[in-house]
Amino acid sequence: MTIDSVQYSDPAIHSPALLPDKRKLWMAAIKPPMYSVAIMPIALGTAVAYAKTQTLRWDIFGIFLVAAVLILGWENLHNDLFDSETGIDHNKHHSVVNLTGNKTLVFWLGSLFLVTGIAGIVAIAYIQQDPTILLLILLCCGLGYLYQGPPFRLGYQGLGEILCFFSFGPLAVSAAYYSQAQSWSVTALLASVILGCSTSLILLCSHFHQVEDDLKAGKRSPIVRMGTLRGAQLLPWICGSLYALTVIGVAIGHFPIWTLMIFASLPSALKLCRHVLANHDQPDAVKDCKFIAVALHFWSGLLLSLGFVLNFFL
């Protein structure tokens, strides 16, 4: 099979009469809400740095945000590309490869996003005359490739959540903190664990509805290994860790009291746990749980970040 030989012929995509459905598929393929995964580590690391230094470099913050979104765009596009090679996305109508039928286009567009994003990080490193942030982000990109890229495909061995935790938690948050303070922080590291857990939770939830496809493709995701019931029973513990770690951070004096605003995201956590426990073995009913996890990630990350910022003003 050549790199551009895949064609998708589902009439639900190509029929002009069903064009609105195609637009919905494109929105699902682009996944706008998922880009909070790129934004939140930069926001949190910057918020902790602001709380520590009382200064904010808006130019660096803006460049970093755009670069992070572009790099995540690369990862999403190339993940679709790599998944198309294993056949795991055969039934995923909103795969970019299935929608375009053009692997070459997806490859080069993803590569353009990566190069442009890395160029932004290089610009920050040049402004600061310090390559540390570049090294951290290159490590994040390396973990991103290990997750899905051949010959590694560590996500197929059930290691995706671990890679995701480090990429979007400690590494990305520490990079954002360093971009502002050019130093390290135990506080930022502790906060990054909370964000890393909520990010990995999104990936974990994305597996509940595709156990059958994962098994056919030989993907041993955590949900395949544990089963959907045990996976659903694990969610309250992961969600609970977000709040427990915040309380610990406040108790030991690393987090300001305002970070307890994270508890306002508790309704999203309860909704997620209840929804998955009730529908874990029903693919059509549980498939949207990852978007509830995205909402939890967004609100918990935003409230945690605001807690650090508000401490300076109140």
C-alpha positions as CSV (number, residue, x, y, z in Angstrom):
1,M,0.0,0.0,0.0
2,T,1.4,3.4,-1.0
3,I,1.2,6.3,1.4
4,D,-1.6,8.0,-0.5
5,S,-3.6,5.0,-1.7
6,V,-6.3,5.0,1.0
7,Q,-9.7,6.0,-0.3
8,Y,-12.8,6.3,1.8
9,S,-16.1,5.6,0.1
10,D,-18.7,5.8,2.8
11,P,-21.7,7.6,1.2
12,A,-22.3,9.3,4.6
13,I,-19.2,11.3,3.8
14,H,-19.3,11.8,0.1
15,S,-23.1,12.3,-0.6
16,P,-23.9,16.0,-1.3
17,A,-27.3,15.4,0.3
18,L,-25.5,14.6,3.6
19,L,-23.1,17.6,3.5
20,P,-24.1,18.8,7.0
21,D,-23.1,15.3,8.3
22,K,-19.8,15.8,6.6
23,R,-19.3,19.1,8.3
24,K,-20.0,17.4,11.7
25,L,-17.4,14.8,10.8
26,W,-14.9,17.5,10.1
27,M,-15.6,19.1,13.4
28,A,-15.1,15.8,15.1
29,A,-11.9,15.3,13.2
30,I,-10.5,18.7,14.1
31,K,-11.6,18.2,17.8
32,P,-11.6,21.9,18.9
33,P,-12.3,21.1,22.6
34,M,-9.3,18.8,22.7
35,Y,-6.9,21.7,22.2
36,S,-7.4,22.7,25.8
37,V,-4.9,19.8,26.4
38,A,-2.3,22.0,24.7
39,I,-3.4,25.3,26.3
40,M,-3.8,24.2,30.0
41,P,-0.1,23.2,30.7
42,I,1.0,26.6,29.4
43,A,-1.6,28.4,31.4
44,L,-0.9,26.5,34.6
45,G,2.9,26.8,34.4
46,T,2.7,30.5,33.6
47,A,0.2,31.0,36.4
48,V,2.5,29.4,38.9
49,A,5.4,31.5,37.6
50,Y,3.4,34.6,37.9
51,A,2.5,33.8,41.5
52,K,6.1,33.3,42.3
53,T,7.7,36.2,40.4
54,Q,4.9,38.7,40.0
55,T,6.0,39.2,36.4
56,L,4.5,38.0,33.2
57,R,6.1,38.0,29.7
58,W,3.0,38.2,27.5
59,D,5.1,37.8,24.3
60,I,6.6,34.5,25.5
61,F,3.2,33.3,26.8
62,G,1.5,34.1,23.4
63,I,4.2,32.4,21.4
64,F,4.2,29.4,23.6
65,L,0.4,29.0,23.4
66,V,0.4,29.1,19.6
67,A,3.4,26.7,19.4
68,A,1.7,24.3,21.8
69,V,-1.5,24.2,19.7
70,L,0.5,23.7,16.5
71,I,2.5,20.8,18.0
72,L,-0.7,19.1,19.3
73,G,-2.1,19.6,15.8
74,W,0.9,17.7,14.4
75,E,0.4,14.9,17.0
76,N,-3.3,14.5,16.2
77,L,-2.8,14.5,12.4
78,H,0.1,12.0,12.5
79,N,-1.7,9.8,15.0
80,D,-4.5,9.5,12.5
81,L,-1.9,8.7,9.8
82,F,-0.2,6.0,11.9
83,D,-3.5,4.5,13.0
84,S,-4.6,4.2,9.3
85,E,-1.6,1.9,8.8
86,T,-2.7,-0.5,11.4
87,G,-6.4,-0.5,10.4
88,I,-7.6,0.5,13.9
89,D,-9.5,3.5,12.4
90,H,-11.4,1.5,9.8
91,N,-14.7,2.4,11.5
92,K,-13.6,5.9,12.6
93,H,-15.5,8.0,10.0
94,H,-14.0,11.2,11.4
95,S,-10.4,10.2,10.9
96,V,-8.7,12.9,8.9
97,V,-7.2,10.2,6.7
98,N,-10.6,8.7,6.0
99,L,-12.1,12.1,5.3
100,T,-9.5,13.2,2.9
101,G,-8.4,9.9,1.4
102,N,-5.0,11.5,1.1
103,K,-2.2,10.3,3.4
104,T,0.4,12.4,1.8
105,L,-1.6,15.6,2.5
106,V,-2.0,14.6,6.1
107,F,1.7,13.8,6.5
108,W,2.9,17.1,5.1
109,L,0.3,19.2,6.9
110,G,1.2,17.6,10.2
111,S,4.9,18.1,9.5
112,L,4.2,21.8,8.7
113,F,2.4,22.2,12.1
114,L,5.4,20.5,13.9
115,V,8.0,22.6,12.2
116,T,6.1,25.8,12.8
117,G,5.4,25.0,16.4
118,I,9.1,24.1,17.1
119,A,10.1,27.3,15.4
120,G,8.0,29.2,18.0
121,I,9.9,27.4,20.8
122,V,13.2,28.1,19.1
123,A,12.2,31.8,19.1
124,I,11.6,31.7,22.8
125,A,14.9,30.0,23.4
126,Y,16.6,32.7,21.3
127,I,14.9,35.5,23.2
128,Q,16.0,34.1,26.5
129,Q,19.4,32.9,25.2
130,D,18.6,29.6,26.9
131,P,18.0,26.2,25.2
132,T,16.3,24.6,28.2
133,I,12.7,25.1,27.1
134,L,13.6,23.8,23.6
135,L,15.0,20.6,25.1
136,L,11.9,20.1,27.2
137,I,9.5,20.5,24.3
138,L,11.6,18.2,22.0
139,L,11.4,15.6,24.8
140,C,7.6,16.1,24.8
141,C,7.5,15.6,21.0
142,G,9.7,12.5,21.3
143,L,7.3,11.0,23.8
144,G,4.4,11.9,21.4
145,Y,6.1,10.0,18.6
146,L,6.8,7.0,20.8
147,Y,3.1,6.9,21.7
148,Q,1.9,6.1,18.1
149,G,4.8,6.3,15.7
150,P,6.4,3.2,14.1
151,P,8.2,1.1,15.0
152,F,7.5,1.9,18.7
153,R,3.7,2.3,18.9
154,L,3.9,2.2,22.7
155,G,0.2,3.3,22.9
156,Y,-0.6,-0.2,21.5
157,Q,1.2,-1.7,24.5
158,G,-1.0,0.2,26.9
159,L,1.6,2.8,27.7
160,G,-0.2,5.8,26.1
161,E,-1.6,7.2,29.4
162,I,1.9,7.2,31.0
163,L,3.4,9.0,28.1
164,C,0.5,11.4,28.1
165,F,1.0,12.1,31.8
166,F,4.6,13.1,31.4
167,S,4.2,15.0,28.1
168,F,1.2,17.2,29.2
169,G,2.0,17.2,32.9
170,P,5.5,17.6,34.4
171,L,7.3,18.3,31.1
172,A,5.0,20.8,29.6
173,V,4.1,22.6,32.8
174,S,7.7,22.8,33.8
175,A,8.6,24.2,30.4
176,A,5.9,26.8,30.7
177,Y,7.1,27.8,34.2
178,Y,10.7,27.9,33.0
179,S,9.8,30.0,30.0
180,Q,8.7,32.7,32.4
181,A,11.0,32.3,35.4
182,Q,14.0,30.5,33.9
183,S,14.2,28.4,37.1
184,W,12.6,25.3,38.5
185,S,9.8,25.0,41.0
186,V,8.5,22.2,43.3
187,T,5.1,24.0,43.3
188,A,4.9,23.8,39.5
189,L,5.9,20.1,39.6
190,L,3.2,19.3,42.1
191,A,0.6,21.2,40.1
192,S,1.7,19.4,36.9
193,V,0.9,16.1,38.5
194,I,-2.7,17.2,38.8
195,L,-2.9,18.3,35.2
196,G,-1.1,15.2,34.0
197,C,-3.7,13.0,35.7
198,S,-6.6,14.9,34.2
199,T,-5.0,14.7,30.7
200,S,-4.3,11.0,30.9
201,L,-7.9,10.6,32.0
202,I,-9.1,11.9,28.6
203,L,-7.0,9.3,26.8
204,L,-8.2,6.5,29.1
205,C,-11.9,7.5,28.5
206,S,-11.3,7.4,24.7
207,H,-10.9,3.6,24.9
208,F,-14.2,2.6,26.4
209,H,-16.2,2.6,23.2
210,Q,-13.5,1.0,20.9
211,V,-12.5,-2.2,22.7
212,E,-13.5,-4.4,19.8
213,D,-11.5,-2.3,17.3
214,D,-8.5,-2.2,19.6
215,L,-8.6,-6.0,20.0
216,K,-8.8,-6.5,16.2
217,A,-5.8,-4.2,15.7
218,G,-3.8,-5.8,18.5
219,K,-3.9,-2.7,20.7
220,R,-3.7,-3.6,24.4
221,S,-5.1,-0.4,25.8
222,P,-5.6,-0.2,29.6
223,I,-9.3,-0.7,29.1
224,V,-8.7,-3.8,26.9
225,R,-6.4,-5.2,29.6
226,M,-8.6,-4.3,32.6
227,G,-12.0,-4.7,31.0
228,T,-14.6,-1.9,30.9
229,L,-16.0,-2.5,34.3
230,R,-12.7,-2.3,36.2
231,G,-11.8,0.7,34.1
232,A,-15.0,2.4,35.1
233,Q,-14.3,1.6,38.7
234,L,-10.9,3.2,38.4
235,L,-12.2,6.6,37.3
236,P,-13.4,7.8,40.8
237,W,-9.9,7.2,42.1
238,I,-8.3,9.2,39.3
239,C,-10.8,12.0,39.6
240,G,-10.4,12.0,43.4
241,S,-6.7,12.4,43.0
242,L,-7.1,15.8,41.4
243,Y,-8.8,17.2,44.5
244,A,-6.7,15.2,47.1
245,L,-3.5,16.5,45.6
246,T,-4.8,20.1,45.6
247,V,-5.7,19.8,49.3
248,I,-2.2,18.3,50.0
249,G,-0.6,21.2,48.1
250,V,-2.5,23.7,50.2
251,A,-1.8,21.8,53.4
252,I,2.0,21.8,52.9
253,G,2.1,25.4,51.9
254,H,2.9,25.1,48.2
255,F,-0.6,26.1,46.9
256,P,-2.5,29.2,47.9
257,I,-5.9,28.6,49.5
258,W,-7.5,29.9,46.3
259,T,-6.5,26.8,44.4
260,L,-9.3,25.0,46.3
261,M,-11.6,26.6,43.7
262,I,-10.8,23.4,41.8
263,F,-13.6,21.8,43.7
264,A,-16.0,23.8,41.6
265,S,-15.2,21.3,38.8
266,L,-16.5,18.4,40.9
267,P,-19.8,18.2,39.1
268,S,-17.9,17.3,35.9
269,A,-16.0,14.6,37.8
270,L,-19.2,13.2,39.2
271,K,-21.0,13.3,35.8
272,L,-18.0,11.4,34.2
273,C,-17.9,8.7,36.8
274,R,-21.6,8.1,36.9
275,H,-21.9,8.1,33.1
276,V,-19.1,5.6,32.6
277,L,-20.2,3.3,35.4
278,A,-23.7,3.2,33.9
279,N,-22.6,2.7,30.3
280,H,-19.1,1.2,30.3
281,D,-20.1,-1.8,28.2
282,Q,-22.3,0.1,25.8
283,P,-20.1,1.6,23.1
284,D,-22.7,3.9,21.6
285,A,-23.7,5.2,24.9
286,V,-20.3,5.7,26.4
287,K,-18.4,7.0,23.4
288,D,-18.8,10.7,24.4
289,C,-17.4,10.2,27.9
290,K,-14.0,11.6,26.7
291,F,-15.7,15.0,26.1
292,I,-16.9,15.0,29.7
293,A,-13.3,14.2,30.6
294,V,-12.2,17.2,28.5
295,A,-14.6,19.4,30.4
296,L,-13.2,18.2,33.7
297,H,-9.7,18.8,32.4
298,F,-10.5,22.3,31.3
299,W,-12.4,23.5,34.3
300,S,-10.1,21.9,36.9
301,G,-7.0,23.2,35.1
302,L,-8.5,26.7,34.7
303,L,-9.6,26.9,38.3
304,L,-6.3,25.7,39.5
305,S,-4.5,28.3,37.4
306,L,-6.8,31.1,38.6
307,G,-6.1,30.0,42.2
308,F,-2.5,30.9,41.7
309,V,-3.2,34.2,39.9
310,L,-5.9,35.4,42.4
311,N,-3.5,34.8,45.3
312,F,-1.5,37.8,44.0
313,F,-4.5,40.1,43.9
314,L,-6.5,39.0,46.9
